[in-house]
Amino acid sequence: MSGRTIKAKAEHEVVYQEMAALMGRHGDAVSAEEMLAIGANMVGKLMALQDQRTMTRERALEIVIQNIEAGNQQAVDGLMQSRGRA
């Protein structure tokens, strides 16, 4: 897949932190697996709401895949920097 990569901006982190806080407030009532399903459902809805004249299915999937990989790496990096590693 090829295409332009969108660089993260400070406002992107603000939106992410707000979404993470919202999801965290429901952590006791919703399992990690359910949270993953909810997030995936939201991604599907966001994809459906794109401007179909400018966003192809392939480009939408490329964006999703790139950001899954980036988010996964950020999470792993955060875990590796945490104190008390085994």
C-alpha positions in Angstrom: 0.0 0.0 0.0 1.3 3.4 -0.8 0.0 6.9 0.0 0.8 9.9 2.0 1.2 9.4 5.7 -0.5 11.9 8.0 1.8 13.2 10.7 0.3 13.3 14.2 -0.4 16.8 15.5 -0.8 18.0 19.1 -4.5 18.2 18.7 -4.6 14.5 17.7 -3.1 13.6 21.0 -5.7 15.7 22.8 -8.5 13.8 21.1 -6.8 10.5 21.8 -6.4 11.3 25.5 -10.1 12.3 25.8 -11.2 9.1 24.0 -9.0 7.0 26.3 -10.3 8.7 29.4 -13.9 8.1 28.2 -13.2 4.4 27.6 -11.3 4.2 30.9 -14.4 5.4 32.8 -16.2 2.2 31.5 -13.3 -0.2 32.2 -15.1 -1.9 35.1 -18.2 -2.6 33.1 -16.6 -3.5 29.7 -14.0 -6.1 29.1 -10.8 -5.5 27.1 -12.3 -7.7 24.4 -15.5 -5.7 24.3 -13.6 -2.5 24.3 -11.7 -3.7 21.2 -15.0 -4.6 19.5 -16.4 -1.2 20.3 -13.3 0.5 18.9 -13.4 -1.6 15.8 -17.1 -0.8 15.4 -16.4 2.9 15.6 -13.7 2.6 13.0 -16.1 0.9 10.7 -18.6 3.7 11.2 -16.0 6.4 10.6 -14.9 4.6 7.4 -18.5 4.6 6.2 -18.9 8.3 6.9 -15.9 9.3 4.7 -16.5 11.3 1.5 -16.8 8.5 -1.0 -15.8 10.9 -3.8 -12.3 11.3 -2.3 -11.8 8.4 0.0 -11.4 4.9 -1.5 -11.9 1.7 0.4 -8.2 0.9 -0.1 -7.0 4.3 1.2 -9.3 4.0 4.3 -7.9 0.5 5.0 -4.4 1.8 4.5 -5.0 4.6 7.1 -6.5 2.0 9.5 -3.6 -0.4 9.1 -0.9 2.2 9.5 -2.5 3.6 12.6 -3.0 0.2 14.2 0.7 -0.5 13.6 1.7 2.9 15.0 -0.6 2.6 18.0 0.6 -0.9 18.8 4.3 0.3 18.6 3.5 3.3 20.9 1.9 1.0 23.4 4.8 -1.5 23.3 7.3 1.4 23.7 5.3 2.7 26.7 5.4 -0.7 28.3 9.1 -1.1 27.7 9.7 2.3 29.5 7.6 1.4 32.5 9.3 0.7 35.8 9.4 -2.7 37.2 9.9 -4.7 34.0 10.7 -8.3 34.3 
